[in-house]
Amino acid sequence: MTKSNAKAYWKENIRYVLILLLVWFLVSYGAGIIFKDVLNNIKLGGFKLGFWFAQQGSMYVFVILIFVYVRLMNKLDKKYGYDE
């Protein structure tokens, strides 16, 4: 691999990580804390939605984001020839 390919690979990887961390931040901090009062008007399984996001929703989203990251990295590895 060339040095420019490695730099491009790393740059794209960091971009994916930052986007996924932003999504997780918006779900965990935004939905669980900032927009809690608005979301509490909606009920999910008998619980207020703001409470649900603060307690469980952010964890579920984090696990989903792990799978999304794995999928993105597999595609990125193939794109730059790092797949096995």
N, C-alpha and C positions, 0 to 999 in steps of 0.2 A: 504494500500500500504506500502511496505517496504521502508526503507530509500535508499537502493541501487537502487530500481526501480525508485524512485523519482529523484535520481541523474542522472541515465541513461536517463530518460525522459528529464530533463533539459539540459543535455549535447547535446542530439540530437536536441533539440529545438534551442539551441544557434548555432549549426552547420548549421541548415537550415537558420537561420536569417543571419549569416555571408555570406553564399553562395549567398543568394538573394540580399543582400546589395552589394556584389561584382559585380553581374550582373548589378544592377542598376548603380553603379559607372562606369562600363565600357561603358554602353550605354550613360549615361548622360555626363560624363566627357570625355571619350575616343572618342566616335563618334561625340559628339557636339563640342569638343574643339581640342583635339590632332589630330584626323584623319579628321578634317573638310576639309582641303584642298584636300585630296584624295577623300573624299566623295562628294565634290562639283562638281566633274566631272560627277556625275550621277544626273539625274533630276527625281523628283517624283511629279507629279501633277503640273508641271511647275516651281517648286522650286528646288533649289539645295539641295541634300540630307543632306549635312552637316548642312545647315541652318535648314532643317526640323527636324533633330534630336535635335538640340540645342533648338528649339522653342517648338516642340510638341512631338517628338518621345520619349523623356525621360519620359514625363508625361504618355503617353500611356503604356510604358513598366512598369512604377511604378504601374499603375492600374492592369495590367495583373499579376504582381508579387504579389499583394495583394491576388488575387484569387488563385494563385499557393500556397501561404503560407496557406491560409484557407484549401485548399485541403490536403496539407502535414500535417497540424496540426490535421485535422480530422482523417487521417490515424494513426498518432502518438498517438492520444487519444485512439483510438480503440486498438492499439498495447499494450498500458500500462494499459488499463482498466479504463480510465478516461471519456469514452463516456457515454452519458446519454441515 
